[in-house]
Amino acid sequence: MATGTHLLMPGFGDVAGIPIPGWAGTVIVVACAVSALVVLLVIVRNRRR
């Protein structure tokens, strides 16, 4: 199953036996994407100096 489709379905999976609802999984993925972008921006800004 594609990654994007299973995020929209209820039930993201479970971590250490704890089931995670679909919306929580989506929030986790968005937070990871945002933090990765911030890290890339910081690296690019530091290279310019």
CHARMM internal coordinates of N, CA and C (Angstrom, degrees):
IC EDIT
DIST 1 N 1 CA 1.4737
DIST 1 CA 1 C 1.5344
ANGL 1 N 1 CA 1 C 109.08
DIST 1 C 2 N 1.2905
ANGL 1 CA 1 C 2 N 117.10
DIHE 1 N 1 CA 1 C 2 N 139.44
DIST 2 N 2 CA 1.4603
ANGL 1 C 2 N 2 CA 121.13
DIHE 1 CA 1 C 2 N 2 CA -178.31
DIST 2 CA 2 C 1.5273
ANGL 2 N 2 CA 2 C 110.40
DIHE 1 C 2 N 2 CA 2 C -67.69
DIST 2 C 3 N 1.3238
ANGL 2 CA 2 C 3 N 115.77
DIHE 2 N 2 CA 2 C 3 N 150.49
DIST 3 N 3 CA 1.4633
ANGL 2 C 3 N 3 CA 120.85
DIHE 2 CA 2 C 3 N 3 CA -176.14
DIST 3 CA 3 C 1.5267
ANGL 3 N 3 CA 3 C 111.17
DIHE 2 C 3 N 3 CA 3 C -62.82
DIST 3 C 4 N 1.3289
ANGL 3 CA 3 C 4 N 117.31
DIHE 3 N 3 CA 3 C 4 N -43.98
DIST 4 N 4 CA 1.4646
ANGL 3 C 4 N 4 CA 120.36
DIHE 3 CA 3 C 4 N 4 CA -176.81
DIST 4 CA 4 C 1.5112
ANGL 4 N 4 CA 4 C 113.04
DIHE 3 C 4 N 4 CA 4 C -64.57
DIST 4 C 5 N 1.3295
ANGL 4 CA 4 C 5 N 117.59
DIHE 4 N 4 CA 4 C 5 N -36.23
DIST 5 N 5 CA 1.4595
ANGL 4 C 5 N 5 CA 118.93
DIHE 4 CA 4 C 5 N 5 CA -176.55
DIST 5 CA 5 C 1.5146
ANGL 5 N 5 CA 5 C 111.67
DIHE 4 C 5 N 5 CA 5 C -73.60
DIST 5 C 6 N 1.3214
ANGL 5 CA 5 C 6 N 117.84
DIHE 5 N 5 CA 5 C 6 N -36.60
DIST 6 N 6 CA 1.4603
ANGL 5 C 6 N 6 CA 116.91
DIHE 5 CA 5 C 6 N 6 CA -177.68
DIST 6 CA 6 C 1.5193
ANGL 6 N 6 CA 6 C 112.18
DIHE 5 C 6 N 6 CA 6 C -76.19
DIST 6 C 7 N 1.3426
ANGL 6 CA 6 C 7 N 117.87
DIHE 6 N 6 CA 6 C 7 N -14.54
DIST 7 N 7 CA 1.4645
ANGL 6 C 7 N 7 CA 119.89
DIHE 6 CA 6 C 7 N 7 CA 173.39
DIST 7 CA 7 C 1.5256
ANGL 7 N 7 CA 7 C 110.74
DIHE 6 C 7 N 7 CA 7 C -71.06
DIST 7 C 8 N 1.3267
ANGL 7 CA 7 C 8 N 116.32
DIHE 7 N 7 CA 7 C 8 N -33.45
DIST 8 N 8 CA 1.4557
ANGL 7 C 8 N 8 CA 119.87
DIHE 7 CA 7 C 8 N 8 CA -177.36
DIST 8 CA 8 C 1.5241
ANGL 8 N 8 CA 8 C 112.16
DIHE 7 C 8 N 8 CA 8 C -79.38
DIST 8 C 9 N 1.3196
ANGL 8 CA 8 C 9 N 116.73
DIHE 8 N 8 CA 8 C 9 N -18.61
DIST 9 N 9 CA 1.4591
ANGL 8 C 9 N 9 CA 119.85
DIHE 8 CA 8 C 9 N 9 CA -179.89
DIST 9 CA 9 C 1.5248
ANGL 9 N 9 CA 9 C 110.14
DIHE 8 C 9 N 9 CA 9 C -83.26
DIST 9 C 10 N 1.3228
ANGL 9 CA 9 C 10 N 117.36
DIHE 9 N 9 CA 9 C 10 N 150.65
DIST 10 N 10 CA 1.4703
ANGL 9 C 10 N 10 CA 119.22
DIHE 9 CA 9 C 10 N 10 CA 178.03
DIST 10 CA 10 C 1.5185
ANGL 10 N 10 CA 10 C 110.97
DIHE 9 C 10 N 10 CA 10 C -65.21
DIST 10 C 11 N 1.3200
ANGL 10 CA 10 C 11 N 116.06
DIHE 10 N 10 CA 10 C 11 N 139.17
DIST 11 N 11 CA 1.4558
ANGL 10 C 11 N 11 CA 120.51
DIHE 10 CA 10 C 11 N 11 CA -179.51
DIST 11 CA 11 C 1.5128
ANGL 11 N 11 CA 11 C 111.13
DIHE 10 C 11 N 11 CA 11 C 88.74
DIST 11 C 12 N 1.3095
ANGL 11 CA 11 C 12 N 116.98
DIHE 11 N 11 CA 11 C 12 N 97.83
DIST 12 N 12 CA 1.4653
ANGL 11 C 12 N 12 CA 122.20
DIHE 11 CA 11 C 12 N 12 CA -177.65
DIST 12 CA 12 C 1.5181
ANGL 12 N 12 CA 12 C 110.28
DIHE 11 C 12 N 12 CA 12 C -79.85
DIST 12 C 13 N 1.3241
ANGL 12 CA 12 C 13 N 117.14
DIHE 12 N 12 CA 12 C 13 N -26.07
DIST 13 N 13 CA 1.4583
ANGL 12 C 13 N 13 CA 122.00
DIHE 12 CA 12 C 13 N 13 CA -174.64
DIST 13 CA 13 C 1.5113
ANGL 13 N 13 CA 13 C 108.23
DIHE 12 C 13 N 13 CA 13 C 139.27
DIST 13 C 14 N 1.3179
ANGL 13 CA 13 C 14 N 116.36
DIHE 13 N 13 CA 13 C 14 N -160.44
DIST 14 N 14 CA 1.4544
ANGL 13 C 14 N 14 CA 118.00
DIHE 13 CA 13 C 14 N 14 CA 175.84
DIST 14 CA 14 C 1.5174
ANGL 14 N 14 CA 14 C 110.03
DIHE 13 C 14 N 14 CA 14 C -141.70
DIST 14 C 15 N 1.3281
ANGL 14 CA 14 C 15 N 114.42
DIHE 14 N 14 CA 14 C 15 N 144.20
DIST 15 N 15 CA 1.4549
ANGL 14 C 15 N 15 CA 121.88
DIHE 14 CA 14 C 15 N 15 CA 178.44
DIST 15 CA 15 C 1.5180
ANGL 15 N 15 CA 15 C 106.70
DIHE 14 C 15 N 15 CA 15 C -117.01
DIST 15 C 16 N 1.3054
ANGL 15 CA 15 C 16 N 117.02
DIHE 15 N 15 CA 15 C 16 N 121.68
DIST 16 N 16 CA 1.4662
ANGL 15 C 16 N 16 CA 123.01
DIHE 15 CA 15 C 16 N 16 CA -178.66
DIST 16 CA 16 C 1.5256
ANGL 16 N 16 CA 16 C 110.72
DIHE 15 C 16 N 16 CA 16 C 55.30
DIST 16 C 17 N 1.3351
ANGL 16 CA 16 C 17 N 116.62
DIHE 16 N 16 CA 16 C 17 N 36.65
DIST 17 N 17 CA 1.4597
ANGL 16 C 17 N 17 CA 120.66
DIHE 16 CA 16 C 17 N 17 CA 177.10
DIST 17 CA 17 C 1.5086
ANGL 17 N 17 CA 17 C 114.71
DIHE 16 C 17 N 17 CA 17 C 83.09
DIST 17 C 18 N 1.3467
ANGL 17 CA 17 C 18 N 118.01
DIHE 17 N 17 CA 17 C 18 N -0.92
DIST 18 N 18 CA 1.4691
ANGL 17 C 18 N 18 CA 121.45
DIHE 17 CA 17 C 18 N 18 CA -179.71
DIST 18 CA 18 C 1.5221
ANGL 18 N 18 CA 18 C 107.79
DIHE 17 C 18 N 18 CA 18 C -98.23
DIST 18 C 19 N 1.3394
ANGL 18 CA 18 C 19 N 118.63
DIHE 18 N 18 CA 18 C 19 N 117.50
DIST 19 N 19 CA 1.4678
ANGL 18 C 19 N 19 CA 119.65
DIHE 18 CA 18 C 19 N 19 CA 179.37
DIST 19 CA 19 C 1.5277
ANGL 19 N 19 CA 19 C 111.76
DIHE 18 C 19 N 19 CA 19 C -68.86
DIST 19 C 20 N 1.3259
ANGL 19 CA 19 C 20 N 115.65
DIHE 19 N 19 CA 19 C 20 N 138.22
DIST 20 N 20 CA 1.4661
ANGL 19 C 20 N 20 CA 121.56
DIHE 19 CA 19 C 20 N 20 CA -179.45
DIST 20 CA 20 C 1.5243
ANGL 20 N 20 CA 20 C 108.07
DIHE 19 C 20 N 20 CA 20 C -112.49
DIST 20 C 21 N 1.3380
ANGL 20 CA 20 C 21 N 118.71
DIHE 20 N 20 CA 20 C 21 N 126.40
DIST 21 N 21 CA 1.4696
ANGL 20 C 21 N 21 CA 120.14
DIHE 20 CA 20 C 21 N 21 CA 177.60
DIST 21 CA 21 C 1.5258
ANGL 21 N 21 CA 21 C 111.42
DIHE 20 C 21 N 21 CA 21 C -66.78
DIST 21 C 22 N 1.3307
ANGL 21 CA 21 C 22 N 116.09
DIHE 21 N 21 CA 21 C 22 N 161.55
DIST 22 N 22 CA 1.4561
ANGL 21 C 22 N 22 CA 121.25
DIHE 21 CA 21 C 22 N 22 CA -176.32
DIST 22 CA 22 C 1.5118
ANGL 22 N 22 CA 22 C 113.64
DIHE 21 C 22 N 22 CA 22 C -59.42
DIST 22 C 23 N 1.3424
ANGL 22 CA 22 C 23 N 117.58
DIHE 22 N 22 CA 22 C 23 N -41.63
DIST 23 N 23 CA 1.4714
ANGL 22 C 23 N 23 CA 119.58
DIHE 22 CA 22 C 23 N 23 CA -178.07
DIST 23 CA 23 C 1.5213
ANGL 23 N 23 CA 23 C 110.90
DIHE 22 C 23 N 23 CA 23 C -65.14
DIST 23 C 24 N 1.3218
ANGL 23 CA 23 C 24 N 117.58
DIHE 23 N 23 CA 23 C 24 N -35.95
DIST 24 N 24 CA 1.4649
ANGL 23 C 24 N 24 CA 119.98
DIHE 23 CA 23 C 24 N 24 CA -179.86
DIST 24 CA 24 C 1.5282
ANGL 24 N 24 CA 24 C 110.20
DIHE 23 C 24 N 24 CA 24 C -67.75
DIST 24 C 25 N 1.3289
ANGL 24 CA 24 C 25 N 116.24
DIHE 24 N 24 CA 24 C 25 N -38.42
DIST 25 N 25 CA 1.4564
ANGL 24 C 25 N 25 CA 119.31
DIHE 24 CA 24 C 25 N 25 CA 177.04
DIST 25 CA 25 C 1.5170
ANGL 25 N 25 CA 25 C 111.66
DIHE 24 C 25 N 25 CA 25 C -63.17
DIST 25 C 26 N 1.3317
ANGL 25 CA 25 C 26 N 115.82
DIHE 25 N 25 CA 25 C 26 N -39.74
DIST 26 N 26 CA 1.4599
ANGL 25 C 26 N 26 CA 120.07
DIHE 25 CA 25 C 26 N 26 CA 178.42
DIST 26 CA 26 C 1.5249
ANGL 26 N 26 CA 26 C 110.59
DIHE 25 C 26 N 26 CA 26 C -64.52
DIST 26 C 27 N 1.3332
ANGL 26 CA 26 C 27 N 117.00
DIHE 26 N 26 CA 26 C 27 N -41.71
DIST 27 N 27 CA 1.4685
ANGL 26 C 27 N 27 CA 120.86
DIHE 26 CA 26 C 27 N 27 CA 178.21
DIST 27 CA 27 C 1.5249
ANGL 27 N 27 CA 27 C 110.20
DIHE 26 C 27 N 27 CA 27 C -61.51
DIST 27 C 28 N 1.3298
ANGL 27 CA 27 C 28 N 117.06
DIHE 27 N 27 CA 27 C 28 N -41.61
DIST 28 N 28 CA 1.4641
ANGL 27 C 28 N 28 CA 121.01
DIHE 27 CA 27 C 28 N 28 CA -179.92
DIST 28 CA 28 C 1.5275
ANGL 28 N 28 CA 28 C 110.34
DIHE 27 C 28 N 28 CA 28 C -63.20
DIST 28 C 29 N 1.3340
ANGL 28 CA 28 C 29 N 116.99
DIHE 28 N 28 CA 28 C 29 N -44.29
DIST 29 N 29 CA 1.4671
ANGL 28 C 29 N 29 CA 120.70
DIHE 28 CA 28 C 29 N 29 CA -178.83
DIST 29 CA 29 C 1.5242
ANGL 29 N 29 CA 29 C 110.51
DIHE 28 C 29 N 29 CA 29 C -65.22
DIST 29 C 30 N 1.3314
ANGL 29 CA 29 C 30 N 117.79
DIHE 29 N 29 CA 29 C 30 N -42.31
DIST 30 N 30 CA 1.4690
ANGL 29 C 30 N 30 CA 121.10
DIHE 29 CA 29 C 30 N 30 CA 179.32
DIST 30 CA 30 C 1.5238
ANGL 30 N 30 CA 30 C 110.25
DIHE 29 C 30 N 30 CA 30 C -64.42
DIST 30 C 31 N 1.3323
ANGL 30 CA 30 C 31 N 117.30
DIHE 30 N 30 CA 30 C 31 N -42.05
DIST 31 N 31 CA 1.4623
ANGL 30 C 31 N 31 CA 120.46
DIHE 30 CA 30 C 31 N 31 CA 179.42
DIST 31 CA 31 C 1.5286
ANGL 31 N 31 CA 31 C 110.92
DIHE 30 C 31 N 31 CA 31 C -62.86
DIST 31 C 32 N 1.3191
ANGL 31 CA 31 C 32 N 117.11
DIHE 31 N 31 CA 31 C 32 N -39.85
DIST 32 N 32 CA 1.4698
ANGL 31 C 32 N 32 CA 120.34
DIHE 31 CA 31 C 32 N 32 CA 178.15
DIST 32 CA 32 C 1.5257
ANGL 32 N 32 CA 32 C 110.86
DIHE 31 C 32 N 32 CA 32 C -64.97
DIST 32 C 33 N 1.3332
ANGL 32 CA 32 C 33 N 116.76
DIHE 32 N 32 CA 32 C 33 N -41.10
DIST 33 N 33 CA 1.4585
ANGL 32 C 33 N 33 CA 120.36
DIHE 32 CA 32 C 33 N 33 CA -179.98
DIST 33 CA 33 C 1.5277
ANGL 33 N 33 CA 33 C 110.87
DIHE 32 C 33 N 33 CA 33 C -64.65
DIST 33 C 34 N 1.3269
ANGL 33 CA 33 C 34 N 116.68
DIHE 33 N 33 CA 33 C 34 N -42.94
DIST 34 N 34 CA 1.4649
ANGL 33 C 34 N 34 CA 120.51
DIHE 33 CA 33 C 34 N 34 CA -179.78
DIST 34 CA 34 C 1.5228
ANGL 34 N 34 CA 34 C 110.31
DIHE 33 C 34 N 34 CA 34 C -64.62
DIST 34 C 35 N 1.3275
ANGL 34 CA 34 C 35 N 117.50
DIHE 34 N 34 CA 34 C 35 N -43.84
DIST 35 N 35 CA 1.4622
ANGL 34 C 35 N 35 CA 119.85
DIHE 34 CA 34 C 35 N 35 CA -179.14
DIST 35 CA 35 C 1.5271
ANGL 35 N 35 CA 35 C 110.94
DIHE 34 C 35 N 35 CA 35 C -65.51
DIST 35 C 36 N 1.3354
ANGL 35 CA 35 C 36 N 117.58
DIHE 35 N 35 CA 35 C 36 N -35.63
DIST 36 N 36 CA 1.4620
ANGL 35 C 36 N 36 CA 120.04
DIHE 35 CA 35 C 36 N 36 CA 177.58
DIST 36 CA 36 C 1.5249
ANGL 36 N 36 CA 36 C 110.64
DIHE 35 C 36 N 36 CA 36 C -65.04
DIST 36 C 37 N 1.3350
ANGL 36 CA 36 C 37 N 117.10
DIHE 36 N 36 CA 36 C 37 N -40.81
DIST 37 N 37 CA 1.4669
ANGL 36 C 37 N 37 CA 120.22
DIHE 36 CA 36 C 37 N 37 CA 177.82
DIST 37 CA 37 C 1.5225
ANGL 37 N 37 CA 37 C 111.27
DIHE 36 C 37 N 37 CA 37 C -63.79
DIST 37 C 38 N 1.3244
ANGL 37 CA 37 C 38 N 117.04
DIHE 37 N 37 CA 37 C 38 N -40.67
DIST 38 N 38 CA 1.4668
ANGL 37 C 38 N 38 CA 120.51
DIHE 37 CA 37 C 38 N 38 CA 179.65
DIST 38 CA 38 C 1.5261
ANGL 38 N 38 CA 38 C 110.15
DIHE 37 C 38 N 38 CA 38 C -63.08
DIST 38 C 39 N 1.3273
ANGL 38 CA 38 C 39 N 117.00
DIHE 38 N 38 CA 38 C 39 N -43.27
DIST 39 N 39 CA 1.4669
ANGL 38 C 39 N 39 CA 120.38
DIHE 38 CA 38 C 39 N 39 CA 179.04
DIST 39 CA 39 C 1.5274
ANGL 39 N 39 CA 39 C 110.43
DIHE 38 C 39 N 39 CA 39 C -61.75
DIST 39 C 40 N 1.3374
ANGL 39 CA 39 C 40 N 117.00
DIHE 39 N 39 CA 39 C 40 N -42.99
DIST 40 N 40 CA 1.4647
ANGL 39 C 40 N 40 CA 119.63
DIHE 39 CA 39 C 40 N 40 CA 178.75
DIST 40 CA 40 C 1.5293
ANGL 40 N 40 CA 40 C 111.40
DIHE 39 C 40 N 40 CA 40 C -62.79
DIST 40 C 41 N 1.3288
ANGL 40 CA 40 C 41 N 117.10
DIHE 40 N 40 CA 40 C 41 N -41.53
DIST 41 N 41 CA 1.4616
ANGL 40 C 41 N 41 CA 120.04
DIHE 40 CA 40 C 41 N 41 CA 179.04
DIST 41 CA 41 C 1.5232
ANGL 41 N 41 CA 41 C 111.11
DIHE 40 C 41 N 41 CA 41 C -63.10
DIST 41 C 42 N 1.3180
ANGL 41 CA 41 C 42 N 117.40
DIHE 41 N 41 CA 41 C 42 N -40.94
DIST 42 N 42 CA 1.4674
ANGL 41 C 42 N 42 CA 120.97
DIHE 41 CA 41 C 42 N 42 CA 179.21
DIST 42 CA 42 C 1.5254
ANGL 42 N 42 CA 42 C 110.43
DIHE 41 C 42 N 42 CA 42 C -64.01
DIST 42 C 43 N 1.3310
ANGL 42 CA 42 C 43 N 117.32
DIHE 42 N 42 CA 42 C 43 N -41.50
DIST 43 N 43 CA 1.4695
ANGL 42 C 43 N 43 CA 120.61
DIHE 42 CA 42 C 43 N 43 CA 179.39
DIST 43 CA 43 C 1.5283
ANGL 43 N 43 CA 43 C 110.48
DIHE 42 C 43 N 43 CA 43 C -63.83
DIST 43 C 44 N 1.3419
ANGL 43 CA 43 C 44 N 116.93
DIHE 43 N 43 CA 43 C 44 N -43.92
DIST 44 N 44 CA 1.4637
ANGL 43 C 44 N 44 CA 120.39
DIHE 43 CA 43 C 44 N 44 CA -179.29
DIST 44 CA 44 C 1.5216
ANGL 44 N 44 CA 44 C 110.51
DIHE 43 C 44 N 44 CA 44 C -65.08
DIST 44 C 45 N 1.3211
ANGL 44 CA 44 C 45 N 117.54
DIHE 44 N 44 CA 44 C 45 N -40.81
DIST 45 N 45 CA 1.4703
ANGL 44 C 45 N 45 CA 119.86
DIHE 44 CA 44 C 45 N 45 CA -179.93
DIST 45 CA 45 C 1.5193
ANGL 45 N 45 CA 45 C 110.98
DIHE 44 C 45 N 45 CA 45 C -65.52
DIST 45 C 46 N 1.3311
ANGL 45 CA 45 C 46 N 117.38
DIHE 45 N 45 CA 45 C 46 N -38.52
DIST 46 N 46 CA 1.4622
ANGL 45 C 46 N 46 CA 120.06
DIHE 45 CA 45 C 46 N 46 CA -178.74
DIST 46 CA 46 C 1.5237
ANGL 46 N 46 CA 46 C 111.87
DIHE 45 C 46 N 46 CA 46 C -71.33
DIST 46 C 47 N 1.3270
ANGL 46 CA 46 C 47 N 118.62
DIHE 46 N 46 CA 46 C 47 N -27.80
DIST 47 N 47 CA 1.4646
ANGL 46 C 47 N 47 CA 120.88
DIHE 46 CA 46 C 47 N 47 CA 179.18
DIST 47 CA 47 C 1.5212
ANGL 47 N 47 CA 47 C 111.38
DIHE 46 C 47 N 47 CA 47 C -70.76
DIST 47 C 48 N 1.3245
ANGL 47 CA 47 C 48 N 117.36
DIHE 47 N 47 CA 47 C 48 N -29.78
DIST 48 N 48 CA 1.4695
ANGL 47 C 48 N 48 CA 120.39
DIHE 47 CA 47 C 48 N 48 CA -176.48
DIST 48 CA 48 C 1.5244
ANGL 48 N 48 CA 48 C 111.42
DIHE 47 C 48 N 48 CA 48 C -69.42
DIST 48 C 49 N 1.3152
ANGL 48 CA 48 C 49 N 117.23
DIHE 48 N 48 CA 48 C 49 N -25.47
DIST 49 N 49 CA 1.4707
ANGL 48 C 49 N 49 CA 119.35
DIHE 48 CA 48 C 49 N 49 CA -176.82
DIST 49 CA 49 C 1.5169
ANGL 49 N 49 CA 49 C 111.64
DIHE 48 C 49 N 49 CA 49 C -78.88
END
COOR INIT
IC SEED 1 N 1 CA 1 C
IC BUILD
